[in-house]
Amino acid sequence: MPKMIVLTDSETATGFRLAGVEVRETDQGGAQAALEELIESEGYGLVAVDEALVPDPNRSSARVMRGRELPVLLSMPSLGAAFDEGADAMDYMKQLVRSAIGFDVKLE
């Protein structure tokens, strides 16, 4: 059965590990090579990629993905993008909830 893995930086990896998700840590310099290695391993059905490391994983890995249906590559916002200076964490969470369920939830 295919598994899920997250390709991210060391700062974000801890949170995913605490949630029980398999993680592969890398830096921006080694991210593309790590992504291609995960694709070629054929053990994963979903690879979530930190967009700060690989901005468009589908495009950058098109050659390696040719002829493969799996893994599905999912680009996810980086921690820095979600909570940059001046960002309101509550507003960010409201936006996530609104996009997931289609309406606002009042947080107190």
RAJOMO-V52493 format. One record per helix or strand of 2 or more residues. SS is the DSSP state (~ for helix, > for strand). FROM is the first residue (numbers start at 1). TO is the last residue. If there is no record, write none. Layout:
ss=SS from=FROM to=TO
ss=SS from=FROM to=TO
//
This chain:
ss=> from=3 to=8
ss=~ from=10 to=18
ss=> from=22 to=25
ss=~ from=31 to=41
ss=> from=44 to=50
ss=~ from=57 to=60
ss=~ from=62 to=65
ss=> from=72 to=76
ss=~ from=79 to=82
ss=~ from=89 to=101
//
